[in-house]
Amino acid sequence: MNFALPAVVVFILMLPGFVARSRLKRTERRQLDYAPFGQIVTEALVWACLLHVAWLQICNALTGRHFNPALAVGLFSSDAKRQTQALDTLASQAPDITAYLGTLTLLAYILPSLLRWAITRWRLDREGSLISPWCRLSDAPWYYLLSGADFAAADMPDIISISATVALGSDTFLFTGILDSYECLPDGTLDRLMLEQATRQPLGKTATATTHDDPAPAQHLADTQEGDLFVLRYAQVLTLGIEYLKLAPQQAPSIQNVPG
Amino acid sequence: MLSAMKALKSPLAKQLLANRSASAQLRRYVARTGAEPTGALPSPQINTLEWQDGARTLRYQVTRVPKAG
């Protein structure tokens, strides 16, 4: 069987870099850019280099064994004899090399996951944070807008309210509700918003009859959308309003004591 | 394949939304604040949510928080 050995070697050597990058990055865009010098491949290459250098140093300190660059170069050689020699040496050390690559791939999975968790946990990527430029991920604008990740812990809102205008036929409606969750397409664009406590109000039929003192007519204009969740397709939305709301406890007017 | 993400919702908000009376009040508040820029509905005067949790009366004031950053 014939196969391109150098390509396989490159793939195996690069794999930890791709794993590490995918675990660290929080991205809404999942269509990968496979161009040889595209952003994803370049980042993965840098990650792979850093991980290999670090892991080789650690393995050297732990086992006393050294990396042999001649063996690696031999695998890429077009000289069949030299490549066979390198392969034979590789085969004789197969358990060690398998352990090295296996543990490195595992490290590439765990270490960036922990790093990502720490960045999210301590909000190191929020706008205004001192190390935000290094921790912030530019591929997730909706995440920063809709998850509250940009707020400091003390200023954190409780809830996000959404108001969106949607054209249905010849009429335009205003949909409002509490944001529960959202979904993005593989290209990173927002696909849909899931709303709780959704209402629909026809625009244009302004509430001339409503007053501040009499909310009843306004309630008639705003139809409650039945169901646990209301799904709003972003493609149908003309304008989208986002409001962050905070609930501040107030002294209750009276506390009822129930006997028993 | 779509990627689903949970939006911001604090434990207090979840507790509020689980209460029928409180969630109805919040729905009316959000409907009015959402309609405010369009002029379809007047802005809400009452921004206090009040509901019963067993024997207790819970009262929370809703305030708008400016976007961070």
Chai-1 contact restraints between the chains, C-beta under 6 A:
chainA,res_idxA,chainB,res_idxB,connection_type,confidence,min_distance_angstrom,max_distance_angstrom,comment,restraint_id
A,E127,B,G69,contact,1.0,0.0,6.0,A-B,restraint_1
A,G128,B,G69,contact,1.0,0.0,6.0,A-B,restraint_2
A,L146,B,A7,contact,1.0,0.0,6.0,A-B,restraint_3
A,S147,B,L8,contact,1.0,0.0,6.0,A-B,restraint_4
A,G148,B,L8,contact,1.0,0.0,6.0,A-B,restraint_5
A,D150,B,A68,contact,1.0,0.0,6.0,A-B,restraint_6
A,D150,B,G69,contact,1.0,0.0,6.0,A-B,restraint_7
A,F151,B,A68,contact,1.0,0.0,6.0,A-B,restraint_8
A,P157,B,V65,contact,1.0,0.0,6.0,A-B,restraint_9
A,D158,B,S10,contact,1.0,0.0,6.0,A-B,restraint_10
A,D158,B,L12,contact,1.0,0.0,6.0,A-B,restraint_11
A,D158,B,A13,contact,1.0,0.0,6.0,A-B,restraint_12
A,I159,B,K9,contact,1.0,0.0,6.0,A-B,restraint_13
A,I159,B,A13,contact,1.0,0.0,6.0,A-B,restraint_14
A,I160,B,A7,contact,1.0,0.0,6.0,A-B,restraint_15
A,I160,B,L8,contact,1.0,0.0,6.0,A-B,restraint_16
A,S161,B,V30,contact,1.0,0.0,6.0,A-B,restraint_17
A,S163,B,G34,contact,1.0,0.0,6.0,A-B,restraint_18
A,L174,B,A35,contact,1.0,0.0,6.0,A-B,restraint_19
A,T176,B,V30,contact,1.0,0.0,6.0,A-B,restraint_20
A,T176,B,A31,contact,1.0,0.0,6.0,A-B,restraint_21
A,T176,B,G34,contact,1.0,0.0,6.0,A-B,restraint_22
A,L179,B,A7,contact,1.0,0.0,6.0,A-B,restraint_23
A,S181,B,A4,contact,1.0,0.0,6.0,A-B,restraint_24
A,S181,B,K6,contact,1.0,0.0,6.0,A-B,restraint_25
A,S181,B,A7,contact,1.0,0.0,6.0,A-B,restraint_26
A,Y182,B,M5,contact,1.0,0.0,6.0,A-B,restraint_27
A,E183,B,L2,contact,1.0,0.0,6.0,A-B,restraint_28
A,E183,B,A4,contact,1.0,0.0,6.0,A-B,restraint_29
A,C184,B,S3,contact,1.0,0.0,6.0,A-B,restraint_30
A,D191,B,L2,contact,1.0,0.0,6.0,A-B,restraint_31
A,Q197,B,S23,contact,1.0,0.0,6.0,A-B,restraint_32
A,Q197,B,R27,contact,1.0,0.0,6.0,A-B,restraint_33
A,T199,B,A31,contact,1.0,0.0,6.0,A-B,restraint_34
A,Q201,B,A35,contact,1.0,0.0,6.0,A-B,restraint_35
A,Q201,B,A40,contact,1.0,0.0,6.0,A-B,restraint_36
A,L203,B,T38,contact,1.0,0.0,6.0,A-B,restraint_37
A,L203,B,A40,contact,1.0,0.0,6.0,A-B,restraint_38
A,T206,B,A40,contact,1.0,0.0,6.0,A-B,restraint_39
A,A207,B,L41,contact,1.0,0.0,6.0,A-B,restraint_40
A,H212,B,P42,contact,1.0,0.0,6.0,A-B,restraint_41
A,H212,B,Q45,contact,1.0,0.0,6.0,A-B,restraint_42
A,A218,B,L41,contact,1.0,0.0,6.0,A-B,restraint_43
A,A222,B,A31,contact,1.0,0.0,6.0,A-B,restraint_44
A,E243,B,R64,contact,1.0,0.0,6.0,A-B,restraint_45
A,Y244,B,V65,contact,1.0,0.0,6.0,A-B,restraint_46
A,L245,B,V62,contact,1.0,0.0,6.0,A-B,restraint_47
A,K246,B,T63,contact,1.0,0.0,6.0,A-B,restraint_48
A,K246,B,V65,contact,1.0,0.0,6.0,A-B,restraint_49
A,L247,B,L12,contact,1.0,0.0,6.0,A-B,restraint_50
A,L247,B,Y60,contact,1.0,0.0,6.0,A-B,restraint_51
A,A248,B,Q61,contact,1.0,0.0,6.0,A-B,restraint_52
A,P249,B,Y60,contact,1.0,0.0,6.0,A-B,restraint_53
A,Q250,B,R59,contact,1.0,0.0,6.0,A-B,restraint_54
A,Q250,B,Q61,contact,1.0,0.0,6.0,A-B,restraint_55
A,A252,B,T57,contact,1.0,0.0,6.0,A-B,restraint_56
A,A252,B,R59,contact,1.0,0.0,6.0,A-B,restraint_57
A,Q256,B,A55,contact,1.0,0.0,6.0,A-B,restraint_58
A,V258,B,A55,contact,1.0,0.0,6.0,A-B,restraint_59
